[in-house]
Amino acid sequence: MKTHVFVMFICLGLMSCIDFRTEEEVQEEFQTEVAAANDCESTADCVLITPQCPLPCGVAVNVDEEARIRLLATRLVLEYDGSCDNSCPSLAAICEDKKCVAVESGDD
């Protein structure tokens, strides 16, 4: 029980130390990193990431970059100070012109 309380205080303390950012700042950093992580040779090289608001509904990146981009998305969502409402279509990741891209899958 004491461990859980201690961990909760650490988490709350960390949240108070976060320097919140605007939607534009968060999206700009995310898009820059995604653009550097979406090279591909085939659709098998691509994976879809569906981050939370305020980031895009879905982005496609190279499978080798998936963990890094997911971690970045989590950090940026935590740093965002605002509210939003995303209504997202079904998406799929494909390789197009040597870049992973997210496209509507038509599975709605």
NUVEX-817046 format. One record per atom (N, C-alpha, C, CB): residue number from 1; x, y, z. Coordinates in steps of 0.02 Angstrom, whole numbers, plus 32768, in hexadecimal, padded with zeros to 4 digits. Glycine has a CB too. Example, Ala and Ser with C-alpha at 12.3 -4.5 7.8 and 13.67 -1.06 7.14 Angstrom:
<nodes>
NODE, 1, 8294, 7EE4, 8186 .
NODE, 1, 8267, 7F1F, 8186 .
NODE, 1, 8294, 7F5B, 8186 .
NODE, 1, 8235, 7F20, 81C4 .
NODE, 2, 8282, 7F90, 8162 .
NODE, 2, 82AC, 7FCB, 8165 .
NODE, 2, 8285, 8002, 818A .
NODE, 2, 82C0, 7FE2, 811E .
</nodes>
This chain:
<nodes>
NODE, 1, 8029, 7FC4, 8000 .
NODE, 1, 8000, 8000, 8000 .
NODE, 1, 802B, 803F, 8000 .
NODE, 1, 7FD1, 8000, 803C .
NODE, 2, 805F, 8040, 802B .
NODE, 2, 808B, 807A, 802E .
NODE, 2, 80AE, 8086, 7FEC .
NODE, 2, 80BF, 8072, 8065 .
NODE, 3, 80C0, 8050, 7FC9 .
NODE, 3, 80E0, 8057, 7F88 .
NODE, 3, 80B2, 8078, 7F56 .
NODE, 3, 80F7, 8012, 7F6E .
NODE, 4, 8073, 8064, 7F55 .
NODE, 4, 8042, 8081, 7F27 .
NODE, 4, 8038, 80CB, 7F33 .
NODE, 4, 7FFF, 805D, 7F2C .
NODE, 5, 8035, 80DF, 7F72 .
NODE, 5, 802C, 8125, 7F83 .
NODE, 5, 8069, 814D, 7F6E .
NODE, 5, 8020, 812D, 7FCF .
NODE, 6, 80A5, 8131, 7F7B .
NODE, 6, 80E3, 8152, 7F67 .
NODE, 6, 80E6, 815C, 7F1C .
NODE, 6, 811F, 8129, 7F7F .
NODE, 7, 80D5, 8129, 7EF6 .
NODE, 7, 80D5, 812D, 7EAC .
NODE, 7, 80A3, 8161, 7E95 .
NODE, 7, 80C6, 80E9, 7E8C .
NODE, 8, 8068, 8164, 7EB5 .
NODE, 8, 8036, 8195, 7EA2 .
NODE, 8, 8050, 81DC, 7EAD .
NODE, 8, 7FF5, 818A, 7ECA .
NODE, 9, 8072, 81E9, 7EE5 .
NODE, 9, 808E, 822B, 7EF2 .
NODE, 9, 80C4, 823D, 7EC0 .
NODE, 9, 80A9, 822E, 7F38 .
NODE, 10, 80ED, 820D, 7EAD .
NODE, 10, 8120, 8219, 7E7A .
NODE, 10, 80FE, 822D, 7E39 .
NODE, 10, 814D, 81DB, 7E70 .
NODE, 11, 80CC, 8208, 7E24 .
NODE, 11, 80A9, 8217, 7DE6 .
NODE, 11, 8089, 825C, 7DE8 .
NODE, 11, 8073, 81E2, 7DD7 .
NODE, 12, 8068, 826C, 7E1F .
NODE, 12, 8049, 82AE, 7E25 .
NODE, 12, 807D, 82E5, 7E25 .
NODE, 12, 801E, 82B2, 7E65 .
NODE, 13, 80B5, 82D8, 7E45 .
NODE, 13, 80EC, 8309, 7E45 .
NODE, 13, 8107, 8314, 7E00 .
NODE, 13, 8123, 82F2, 7E73 .
NODE, 14, 810E, 82E0, 7DD9 .
NODE, 14, 8127, 82E7, 7D95 .
NODE, 14, 80F7, 830E, 7D6A .
NODE, 14, 8134, 82A3, 7D76 .
NODE, 15, 80B6, 8303, 7D74 .
NODE, 15, 8084, 8328, 7D4D .
NODE, 15, 8088, 8373, 7D5B .
NODE, 15, 803E, 830E, 7D5B .
NODE, 16, 8099, 8385, 7D99 .
NODE, 16, 809D, 83CC, 7DA9 .
NODE, 16, 80DC, 83EC, 7D8C .
NODE, 16, 809B, 83D6, 7DF4 .
NODE, 17, 810C, 83C3, 7D77 .
NODE, 17, 814A, 83DC, 7D5B .
NODE, 17, 8148, 83E2, 7D0F .
NODE, 17, 8184, 83AF, 7D6F .
NODE, 18, 8114, 83C8, 7CF0 .
NODE, 18, 810F, 83C9, 7CA7 .
NODE, 18, 8104, 8411, 7C8F .
NODE, 18, 80D6, 839B, 7C8E .
NODE, 19, 812A, 8424, 7C5D .
NODE, 19, 8122, 8465, 7C3E .
NODE, 19, 80F0, 845B, 7C04 .
NODE, 19, 8167, 8482, 7C24 .
NODE, 20, 80B2, 846E, 7C0F .
NODE, 20, 807E, 8462, 7BDD .
NODE, 20, 808A, 848B, 7B9F .
NODE, 20, 803A, 8472, 7BFA .
NODE, 21, 8075, 846E, 7B66 .
NODE, 21, 8081, 848B, 7B24 .
NODE, 21, 8040, 8493, 7AFE .
NODE, 21, 80B3, 8461, 7AFC .
NODE, 22, 8042, 84BE, 7ACB .
NODE, 22, 8007, 84C9, 7AA2 .
NODE, 22, 7FFE, 8490, 7A71 .
NODE, 22, 800D, 850C, 7A7C .
NODE, 23, 7FC2, 848D, 7A54 .
NODE, 23, 7FB2, 845A, 7A22 .
NODE, 23, 7FE2, 8460, 79E7 .
NODE, 23, 7F69, 8461, 7A0A .
NODE, 24, 7FF0, 849D, 79D1 .
NODE, 24, 801C, 84A8, 7997 .
NODE, 24, 8063, 848F, 79A5 .
NODE, 24, 801E, 84F2, 7985 .
NODE, 25, 807C, 849C, 79E1 .
NODE, 25, 80C0, 8486, 79F3 .
NODE, 25, 80C4, 843A, 79F4 .
NODE, 25, 80D4, 84A2, 7A37 .
NODE, 26, 8093, 841A, 7A11 .
NODE, 26, 8092, 83D1, 7A16 .
NODE, 26, 808D, 83B2, 79D0 .
NODE, 26, 8057, 83BA, 7A43 .
NODE, 27, 805F, 83CB, 79A8 .
NODE, 27, 8056, 83AF, 7965 .
NODE, 27, 8094, 83BA, 7939 .
NODE, 27, 8019, 83CE, 7943 .
NODE, 28, 80B3, 83F4, 793E .
NODE, 28, 80EE, 8401, 7915 .
NODE, 28, 8127, 83D1, 7925 .
NODE, 28, 8106, 844A, 791F .
NODE, 29, 8134, 83C7, 7965 .
NODE, 29, 8169, 8398, 7978 .
NODE, 29, 8158, 8351, 7961 .
NODE, 29, 8174, 8399, 79C4 .
NODE, 30, 811A, 833D, 796A .
NODE, 30, 8106, 82FA, 7956 .
NODE, 30, 810D, 82EF, 790B .
NODE, 30, 80BE, 82EC, 796B .
NODE, 31, 80F4, 831E, 78E3 .
NODE, 31, 80F7, 8317, 789A .
NODE, 31, 8140, 8316, 7881 .
NODE, 31, 80D1, 8351, 7879 .
NODE, 32, 816B, 833E, 78A1 .
NODE, 32, 81B1, 833E, 788D .
NODE, 32, 81D1, 82F9, 7899 .
NODE, 32, 81D8, 8374, 78B5 .
NODE, 33, 81C3, 82DC, 78D2 .
NODE, 33, 81DF, 829A, 78E2 .
NODE, 33, 81C1, 8263, 78B6 .
NODE, 33, 81D3, 828A, 792B .
NODE, 34, 8180, 8267, 78A9 .
NODE, 34, 8160, 8235, 787E .
NODE, 34, 817E, 8238, 7837 .
NODE, 34, 8113, 8240, 787C .
NODE, 35, 8189, 8274, 781E .
NODE, 35, 81A5, 827D, 77DB .
NODE, 35, 81EB, 825D, 77D6 .
NODE, 35, 81A9, 82C7, 77C8 .
NODE, 36, 820F, 825C, 780D .
NODE, 36, 8252, 823E, 780D .
NODE, 36, 8250, 81F3, 781B .
NODE, 36, 827E, 8260, 7842 .
NODE, 37, 8214, 81D7, 7827 .
NODE, 37, 820E, 8191, 783A .
NODE, 37, 81E1, 8169, 780C .
NODE, 37, 81F4, 818D, 7880 .
NODE, 38, 81D5, 8181, 77CF .
NODE, 38, 81A4, 815E, 77A5 .
NODE, 38, 81C0, 8143, 7764 .
NODE, 38, 816C, 818C, 7797 .
NODE, 39, 8200, 8137, 775F .
NODE, 39, 821C, 8119, 7723 .
NODE, 39, 8207, 80D0, 771D .
NODE, 39, 826A, 811E, 7723 .
NODE, 40, 81FC, 80B9, 76DF .
NODE, 40, 81E7, 8073, 76D4 .
NODE, 40, 81FA, 805C, 768E .
NODE, 40, 819C, 806B, 76E0 .
NODE, 41, 81FC, 801A, 7687 .
NODE, 41, 8203, 7FFA, 7645 .
NODE, 41, 81C3, 7FD7, 7631 .
NODE, 41, 823E, 7FC7, 7647 .
NODE, 42, 819D, 7FC0, 7664 .
NODE, 42, 815D, 7F9E, 7657 .
NODE, 42, 812E, 7FAB, 7691 .
NODE, 42, 8167, 7F52, 764D .
NODE, 43, 80EE, 7F9B, 7689 .
NODE, 43, 80BD, 7FA5, 76BD .
NODE, 43, 80CE, 7F7D, 76FC .
NODE, 43, 8078, 7F92, 76A4 .
NODE, 44, 80F1, 7F46, 76F5 .
NODE, 44, 8105, 7F1E, 772F .
NODE, 44, 8135, 7F45, 775D .
NODE, 44, 8127, 7EDE, 7718 .
NODE, 45, 8154, 7F79, 7743 .
NODE, 45, 8182, 7FA3, 776B .
NODE, 45, 815C, 7FD5, 7796 .
NODE, 45, 81B3, 7FC8, 773D .
NODE, 46, 811A, 7FDB, 778C .
NODE, 46, 80F3, 8011, 77AC .
NODE, 46, 80C5, 7FF7, 77E2 .
NODE, 46, 80CB, 8036, 7778 .
NODE, 47, 80BB, 8021, 7814 .
NODE, 47, 808C, 8012, 784A .
NODE, 47, 8064, 8051, 785A .
NODE, 47, 80B1, 7FF7, 788A .
NODE, 48, 8025, 8048, 786D .
NODE, 48, 7FFA, 8080, 787E .
NODE, 48, 7FFE, 808E, 78C9 .
NODE, 48, 7FB1, 8071, 7869 .
NODE, 49, 8006, 80CD, 78DA .
NODE, 49, 8004, 80E4, 791F .
NODE, 49, 7FC8, 8112, 7926 .
NODE, 49, 8047, 8107, 7934 .
NODE, 50, 7FA0, 8107, 7959 .
NODE, 50, 7F64, 812F, 7963 .
NODE, 50, 7F69, 8153, 79A7 .
NODE, 50, 7F23, 8104, 7961 .
NODE, 51, 7F8D, 818C, 79A7 .
NODE, 51, 7F96, 81B0, 79E6 .
NODE, 51, 7F55, 81D4, 79FB .
NODE, 51, 7FCF, 81E4, 79DF .
NODE, 52, 7F57, 81ED, 7A37 .
NODE, 52, 7F1D, 8211, 7A51 .
NODE, 52, 7F1F, 825A, 7A3B .
NODE, 52, 7F1A, 820C, 7A9D .
NODE, 53, 7EE7, 827A, 7A45 .
NODE, 53, 7EDF, 82C1, 7A38 .
NODE, 53, 7F12, 82E8, 7A63 .
NODE, 53, 7E96, 82D9, 7A47 .
NODE, 54, 7F34, 8319, 7A4A .
NODE, 54, 7F27, 8342, 7A0F .
NODE, 54, 7F4E, 832C, 79D1 .
NODE, 54, 7F38, 8389, 7A1E .
NODE, 55, 7F6D, 82F1, 79D4 .
NODE, 55, 7F93, 82D9, 799B .
NODE, 55, 7F64, 82BD, 7967 .
NODE, 55, 7FC7, 82A3, 79B1 .
NODE, 56, 7F7D, 82B1, 792A .
NODE, 56, 7F51, 8298, 78F5 .
NODE, 56, 7F30, 8255, 7907 .
NODE, 56, 7F79, 8290, 78B4 .
NODE, 57, 7EFA, 8246, 78E6 .
NODE, 57, 7ED6, 8207, 78F2 .
NODE, 57, 7F03, 81CB, 78E7 .
NODE, 57, 7E99, 8202, 78C5 .
NODE, 58, 7F2E, 81CF, 78B7 .
NODE, 58, 7F5B, 8197, 78A8 .
NODE, 58, 7F93, 81AE, 787B .
NODE, 58, 7F35, 815E, 7888 .
NODE, 59, 7FCD, 8191, 7887 .
NODE, 59, 8007, 819D, 785C .
NODE, 59, 8028, 8159, 784E .
NODE, 59, 803A, 81CE, 787E .
NODE, 60, 8049, 8155, 7816 .
NODE, 60, 806D, 8118, 7803 .
NODE, 60, 80B7, 8126, 7807 .
NODE, 60, 8058, 8100, 77BD .
NODE, 61, 80DB, 80F8, 7827 .
NODE, 61, 8123, 80FD, 782D .
NODE, 61, 8143, 80B9, 781E .
NODE, 61, 8138, 8116, 7874 .
NODE, 62, 8184, 80BA, 7814 .
NODE, 62, 81A9, 807C, 780B .
NODE, 62, 81A6, 8053, 784A .
NODE, 62, 81F3, 808B, 77F7 .
NODE, 63, 819F, 8011, 7844 .
NODE, 63, 8199, 7FE5, 787E .
NODE, 63, 81D4, 7FEC, 78AE .
NODE, 63, 8192, 7F9C, 7868 .
NODE, 64, 820F, 7FFC, 7893 .
NODE, 64, 824A, 8005, 78BE .
NODE, 64, 8246, 8044, 78E9 .
NODE, 64, 8288, 8006, 7893 .
NODE, 65, 821A, 8072, 78D7 .
NODE, 65, 8212, 80B1, 78FC .
NODE, 65, 81D4, 80B2, 7928 .
NODE, 65, 820F, 80EB, 78CB .
NODE, 66, 81AD, 807C, 7927 .
NODE, 66, 816D, 807B, 794A .
NODE, 66, 8174, 808B, 7995 .
NODE, 66, 814D, 8037, 7942 .
NODE, 67, 81A0, 806B, 79B8 .
NODE, 67, 81A6, 8075, 7A00 .
NODE, 67, 81B9, 80BD, 7A10 .
NODE, 67, 81DA, 8045, 7A1E .
NODE, 68, 81E7, 80D9, 79EA .
NODE, 68, 81FD, 811D, 79F7 .
NODE, 68, 81C5, 814F, 79EB .
NODE, 68, 8239, 812F, 79CA .
NODE, 69, 819F, 8146, 79B6 .
NODE, 69, 8169, 8175, 79A7 .
NODE, 69, 812F, 816D, 79D8 .
NODE, 69, 8151, 8169, 795F .
NODE, 70, 8121, 812F, 79ED .
NODE, 70, 80ED, 8125, 7A20 .
NODE, 70, 8100, 8148, 7A62 .
NODE, 70, 80E1, 80DA, 7A2C .
NODE, 71, 813E, 8141, 7A76 .
NODE, 71, 8155, 8162, 7AB3 .
NODE, 71, 8151, 81AE, 7AAD .
NODE, 71, 819D, 814C, 7AC3 .
NODE, 72, 8166, 81C8, 7A73 .
NODE, 72, 8161, 820F, 7A67 .
NODE, 72, 8118, 8226, 7A6B .
NODE, 72, 817E, 8221, 7A21 .
NODE, 73, 80EA, 8201, 7A4C .
NODE, 73, 80A3, 8213, 7A4C .
NODE, 73, 8089, 8216, 7A94 .
NODE, 73, 807A, 81E2, 7A23 .
NODE, 74, 809A, 81E5, 7ABB .
NODE, 74, 8084, 81E3, 7B01 .
NODE, 74, 809D, 8221, 7B27 .
NODE, 74, 809C, 81A4, 7B24 .
NODE, 75, 80DC, 8231, 7B1E .
NODE, 75, 80F9, 826C, 7B40 .
NODE, 75, 80D6, 82AC, 7B2A .
NODE, 75, 8144, 8270, 7B32 .
NODE, 76, 80CC, 82B4, 7AE9 .
NODE, 76, 80AE, 82F1, 7ACF .
NODE, 76, 8065, 82F9, 7AE6 .
NODE, 76, 80B1, 82F1, 7A83 .
NODE, 77, 8040, 82C2, 7AE9 .
NODE, 77, 7FFA, 82C6, 7B00 .
NODE, 77, 7FF9, 82DD, 7B49 .
NODE, 77, 7FD7, 8281, 7AF9 .
NODE, 78, 8028, 82C4, 7B71 .
NODE, 78, 802C, 82D9, 7BB7 .
NODE, 78, 8040, 8323, 7BBE .
NODE, 78, 805F, 82AE, 7BDD .
NODE, 79, 8068, 833C, 7B8F .
NODE, 79, 807E, 8381, 7B92 .
NODE, 79, 804B, 83B3, 7B78 .
NODE, 79, 80BE, 8388, 7B6B .
NODE, 80, 8018, 839A, 7B56 .
NODE, 80, 7FE5, 83C6, 7B38 .
NODE, 80, 7FB7, 83E1, 7B6E .
NODE, 80, 7FBD, 83A0, 7B02 .
NODE, 81, 7FAC, 8421, 7B6C .
NODE, 81, 7F7F, 8441, 7B9C .
NODE, 81, 7F42, 845C, 7B78 .
NODE, 81, 7FA3, 847A, 7BC3 .
NODE, 82, 7F10, 8432, 7B72 .
NODE, 82, 7ED4, 8447, 7B4F .
NODE, 82, 7EA4, 840D, 7B49 .
NODE, 82, 7EE5, 8463, 7B0A .
NODE, 83, 7E6F, 8419, 7B25 .
NODE, 83, 7E3E, 83E4, 7B1A .
NODE, 83, 7E30, 83E0, 7ACF .
NODE, 83, 7DFD, 83F1, 7B42 .
NODE, 84, 7E17, 83A7, 7ABB .
NODE, 84, 7E05, 839E, 7A74 .
NODE, 84, 7DD8, 8362, 7A6E .
NODE, 84, 7E45, 8395, 7A49 .
NODE, 85, 7DBC, 835A, 7A33 .
NODE, 85, 7D8E, 8323, 7A26 .
NODE, 85, 7D9E, 8308, 79E1 .
NODE, 85, 7D44, 833A, 7A2B .
NODE, 86, 7DBD, 82CD, 79DF .
NODE, 86, 7DCE, 82AE, 799F .
NODE, 86, 7D99, 827B, 798B .
NODE, 86, 7E13, 828D, 79A3 .
NODE, 87, 7D81, 8281, 7950 .
NODE, 87, 7D57, 824E, 7932 .
NODE, 87, 7D7F, 8233, 78F8 .
NODE, 87, 7D11, 826B, 791B .
NODE, 88, 7D96, 81F5, 78FE .
NODE, 88, 7DC7, 81DA, 78CF .
NODE, 88, 7DAA, 81A3, 78A3 .
NODE, 88, 7E03, 81C0, 78F4 .
NODE, 89, 7DBC, 81A4, 7863 .
NODE, 89, 7DA8, 816D, 7836 .
NODE, 89, 7DD5, 8130, 7841 .
NODE, 89, 7DAB, 8184, 77EC .
NODE, 90, 7DC2, 80F8, 7824 .
NODE, 90, 7DEE, 80BD, 7825 .
NODE, 90, 7E27, 80C9, 77F5 .
NODE, 90, 7DC6, 807C, 7812 .
NODE, 91, 7E64, 80BB, 780B .
NODE, 91, 7E9F, 80C9, 77E3 .
NODE, 91, 7EC9, 8089, 77DB .
NODE, 91, 7EC9, 8100, 7803 .
NODE, 92, 7EF2, 808B, 77A8 .
NODE, 92, 7F22, 8055, 779C .
NODE, 92, 7F64, 8074, 7787 .
NODE, 92, 7F08, 8023, 7765 .
NODE, 93, 7F9A, 8050, 7793 .
NODE, 93, 7FDD, 8068, 777F .
NODE, 93, 7FF2, 8046, 773F .
NODE, 93, 8011, 805B, 77B7 .
NODE, 94, 8009, 806F, 770F .
NODE, 94, 8023, 8054, 76D0 .
NODE, 94, 8064, 8077, 76BF .
NODE, 94, 7FEF, 805B, 7697 .
NODE, 95, 808A, 8059, 7691 .
NODE, 95, 80C6, 8078, 7677 .
NODE, 95, 80B5, 8095, 7633 .
NODE, 95, 8101, 8044, 7673 .
NODE, 96, 80C1, 80D6, 762C .
NODE, 96, 80B1, 80F9, 75EE .
NODE, 96, 80EB, 8128, 75DE .
NODE, 96, 806D, 8120, 75F3 .
NODE, 97, 810A, 811F, 75A4 .
NODE, 97, 8143, 8148, 7590 .
NODE, 97, 817A, 8148, 75C5 .
NODE, 97, 812D, 8190, 7583 .
NODE, 98, 8187, 810B, 75E1 .
NODE, 98, 81BD, 8100, 7612 .
NODE, 98, 81B1, 8123, 7655 .
NODE, 98, 81FE, 8117, 75F6 .
NODE, 99, 8172, 8135, 7663 .
NODE, 99, 8160, 8154, 76A3 .
NODE, 99, 8123, 812F, 76BF .
NODE, 99, 8151, 81A1, 769B .
NODE, 100, 8124, 8120, 7700 .
NODE, 100, 80E9, 8104, 7720 .
NODE, 100, 80B5, 813B, 7727 .
NODE, 100, 80FC, 80E6, 7766 .
NODE, 101, 8078, 812C, 7714 .
NODE, 101, 8041, 815C, 771A .
NODE, 101, 8004, 813A, 7737 .
NODE, 101, 8031, 817B, 76D6 .
NODE, 102, 7FDC, 8161, 775B .
NODE, 102, 7F9D, 8149, 7777 .
NODE, 102, 7F66, 815B, 7746 .
NODE, 102, 7F8F, 8167, 77BE .
NODE, 103, 7F3E, 8129, 7733 .
NODE, 103, 7F06, 8135, 7705 .
NODE, 103, 7EC6, 8118, 7723 .
NODE, 103, 7F15, 8115, 76BF .
NODE, 104, 7E8E, 8136, 7711 .
NODE, 104, 7E4E, 811B, 7728 .
NODE, 104, 7E45, 80D4, 770E .
NODE, 104, 7E13, 8148, 7712 .
NODE, 105, 7E32, 80A7, 773B .
NODE, 105, 7E2D, 8060, 7728 .
NODE, 105, 7DE8, 804D, 7710 .
NODE, 105, 7E40, 8035, 7761 .
NODE, 106, 7DB6, 8076, 771D .
NODE, 106, 7D73, 8066, 7707 .
NODE, 106, 7D51, 8032, 7732 .
NODE, 106, 7D74, 804E, 76C1 .
NODE, 107, 7D6C, 8024, 776D .
NODE, 107, 7D4F, 7FF3, 779B .
NODE, 107, 7D1F, 8010, 77CD .
NODE, 107, 7D85, 7FCE, 77BF .
NODE, 108, 7D07, 804E, 77C2 .
NODE, 108, 7CD9, 806E, 77F2 .
NODE, 108, 7C98, 804B, 77F6 .
NODE, 108, 7CCD, 80B7, 77DF .
</nodes>
